Amino acid sequence: MEPLSTAIYEFALAPLGFLHGYVARAATTLACAVLMVAALRPFVDRRLALIPLITSAPVAGLIAIPHVMSVISLAGISLAAVAASRGRWWLLGFGLFVATMRPPNALPVVVAALIFAARARGALPRVIGGAALPALVLAVPAFLVDPGWIGDYLDNDRATMLAGLPLLVRQAGGTPGLIALAIVPAVVTAAIALRGGGQRDVFAAGAALGVLGSKLSGLYSGIFVLPALGATGRDPKLGLAPWVASAATWVVVISTSTSVLRGAEFPAQLVGLVYLLVVACFPLAIRGGAGPGKDASTGGPVYVPVDY
């Protein structure tokens, strides 16, 4: 399991600290699997459509480590998407707070959420409050226990190995370039939201675009593309896209080295694979939605009710 990167979230996940050895490994692996399925379910119209997503190589990479922070962040994005489509503004704010465990992936979603909230009377303060309250509850003890945790986090972030676009941008433009790389996906997502896309589809597209500015520290980074890939598959003309993309991930992994699932290495082929998954979701981003129609009450796509 990856060391927690910020003291704020250490308190939220403190119960895991009481587990040891194989018990801790089993618990975190099970948590990753359950959260992965729950996070993807709102973006597909039937349970069968989950199969190509949860059997893709990025999910296998997530489970192999297991990378708890990433799947919790994705679950936060999913919660925020559902809350936005139902007008549950406090819950939307809480989902955004959870999503910020992975800031580059969450930033486009946060921007889209603020745009949607600004359109509804009285919603924006509720969204901000829903995110600020849990942050304050966890930040106060974090500062009491470790006053220098922000500096530690920044040092840890600077020391993290990068791959793909972030590596190239840091070499060319340093920190300002990395900031710009994080902002561009947020701007594109904002444009999709302003154009009138459905909430869940816009959030899915934003999570996928956020991958372009993320560290790409391992194959598990690709899980943030899966909601958009699932939403793309709702289009009857693109129904096979998730299946083809999932199969392609395994072709690349097997032809490279299965050790990449454990984060042992992350060669250029895998970087390209993650970016190709992002490209596969472009129809969703361009059209702003892939569902069969728009729900007049929410402005979002019509979804088949989730039946667990």
N, C-alpha and C positions, 0 to 999 in steps of 0.2 A: 504494500500500500504506500502511496506517495506521502511524504511528510506534509503535514498541513502547513500552508504557506502564510497564513495570517492568524494572529492570536484570536481575532474575533470568532472565527469558525472553530477554533479549538474547543471553545466552551460549548458550542452547539453539538459537536461530535464527541464530547467528553466520554459518554458511555462506552464507546469503542475502546477507550484506553484501559478499561478494566478487563478486557479480554486478552488472552495470551496465546501464542503459538498457533497451532492448527485451528483452535476455536476462533481466534480472531480472523484468520484467513478464510475459514468457512463462512463466518458471519458477513464479512465484507464482500465476498464473492456472491453470496446469496442476495445481499442488499443491492449489489450492482445489477444482477440479473432481473430482480423484481422491479427496480426503479427504471431500468431500461425499457421494459415492456410497458410499464405505466406511462412513461414519458412519451412513447411513440403512439400509443393508442388513440389519442385525440386527433391525430393528423391523417388517419386512414378511415375509410368508410366501412370496413369489415375486418374481422379478426384474421381472415386468411391473408389479407394484405400485409400483415405484420411479419409473415414468414421470411420474405427476402430481406427484410430490414434486420431482424434479430439474428439471422444466420449469416450476416455479412462479416467480412474480415475485421472491420473496425470494432464491431461488438465483441468479437473473439479477442481482439487485442485489449479491449477494456477489461474483460473478464480475466484474462491471463495475468494482469498485473496485481490486483484489480485497482482501477483508478477511481476511487470513490468521489473525489472532488468534482471530476468532470461529469459523472452521471448525475450527481446532485444538482449541478448547475443546469444540466439539460432538463431535469425534472422541474426546476424552477421556471425555465422558459416555457415548458409545457403547461404548468399551472397558470402562468401569466396569460398564456394564449387562451386557455379555457375561461379564465376569469374575465378577460377583456370581452370575449364573445358573448358573455352572459351579463355584462355590466356589473360585475362584483369588484368594485374599484379597490377596496381595502385588500382583498385577496390578491388582486393584480399587483399591488405594491409589494406585498409579502413575496410573491413569486419573483419579482424583479430583484429583491434583496437576495434571495437564494441564488438566483442566476448569476449574480456578480461574483460568485466564487471563481468564475472564469471571466474576468473583465472584458477581454477583447471579443469573446463570443457573445457576451451579454449586451455590449454597448449598442449595436444596431437595434436590438429588441427593446432596450430602454427608450431609445429615441422614438421608435414606432409607438410604444405604449403611451408616451407623453403626448404624442400627436392625437391618438385616439381619445385619450382622457380630456384633452383640451376641447374636443368637439362636444362633450357631454357636460351639461350644466352641473357644477359642483363636484365633478369627478376628480379634477387635478389635485386638489388638496387631499383627497382621500388616498389617491395613489401615492403621493409623497409621504403621507402619514403612515401608510401601510408598509412602506420601505424603511422609513426613518425609525419607527418604534422598535422593531427587532434589532436594528443596527445599534441604537442607543443602549438597549438592554444588554447587548453583548460587548459593546465598546467600553462601557464603564469598568466592568471587572477586568477586561483585557488590559486597560491602561494601569489599573491597580496592580496587577500581577506582573506586567511587563511594559513599563512606560516607553520603552524604545522599540516596540514591535513594528511600528511603521517603517523605521529605518532598516530594521532587519528584513522586512518584507521587500523593500526596494533593493537592498543588497542582494537578496536571494534572486530577485527578478532579473537583475543585471547579470548575475552569474549563470543564468539558465542558458543551456545550449539552444540555439535557434536553427531552423531549417527553412528552406523555401524562400518565399518573398521576404519575411522578416530578416533573414540572414543577409540577403542581398541589399535590402534597404538600410540595415544598420551599418554595413560596410561602406555604403555610398553616402548616406546622409546622417548617420548617428541617431541619437534619440529623437530629434525633430522629425526625421524620416519615419521612424516607428510610430510616432504620434499621428502623423499624416496617414500612414497606412491603416491605422485603427479608425480614423475619422471617415475615410472614403466609403467603406461599407455602410457606415451609419447614415451618410448622406444619401447613398443609393436607396437604402431601406426607407428613409424618410420620404423620398420621392415616390416609392411604391405605395406607401401609406397615404400620402396626400392625393394620389391618383384614385383612391377609393377601393383598394383591395380589401378582402375580408381579413378580419383580425388574425385568425389562426394561420392563414396562408402567408400573411405579411410577416408574422413572427417566425414562421418556418423559414421563409426566404432570408430574413435578417440573420437567423442563427447560422445558415449556410454561408452567407456572405462574410460573416464574422470570422470564419475559418481563414480567410485570406490574410487577416491581420494577427492571427494567433501564432503561438510559438511552434506548432507542429513538432512537439517533443516526442511524439510516438504515433503509431497507427490509430490509437484510440481517438485522436483529434478528429477523425472522420465521422464520429457519431453525431456531431452537430449538423452534419449534412442530411442525416437520415429523415428528420421530420419533413424537410422540403422534398426529399426523394419520395417519401410516402404520399405526400400531398400531390406531387406531380402524377403519381400513378392513379389518382382518382379520375384523371382525364381519360375517357375511353380510348382516345387515340394514342395515349402514352402508358397504357396499363401494363405493358411488359417492361417499361423502363426500370422499375425497381429490381425486377428479376435479373435483367441483363447486367445492371450495375453491380448487384450483389455477386453474381457469378464472376464478373470481371475482377472484383477485388481479390477473389481467391486465386484466379489465374495469375495475377501479378505476384501475390504473396508466395504461392508455391514455386513460381519460376524464379523468385528472388531467394528467399530463405525464410523458413517458418520461425526462425529466432526473432524476427521483427515483431511477432505477436507479443513477446515478452519485453519489448522495449530495448533489446540488446543493441539494435542498430536501426537506422532509419535512412536507407539509401535513397538516391534521387528518384528511382522508379516509384517508390512509395509516396514521395512528395508529389510527384506527378499524378499518381492515382487519386490522392485526396483532392487535388485541384480539379481533376476530371469529374469527380463526384459533384463538385460545386457547379461545374459547367452543365452537368446533366440536369440541374435544377433551374437553369436559366428560363425555360418555358414558363415555370411558375412565377418567377420574378417579373418577366416581361408582361405576362397576362394579369398578374396580380391576384390570381386565384385559379384553381383547377376544378372546383366543385361543379355540380350540375346546375347551380343557380345561386342567387343571392337571397339572403334572409332579410326581409324588409325591416325586421325589428332590431337587427344587429348590424346590418350592412355587410355581413360576412357570408360565407358560403353556406348552403344548406347541407347539414350533416345527417347521416343516418344515426339515430340514437346509439350511444355507446352501450353495448350489452356485454358485460363481463361474465 
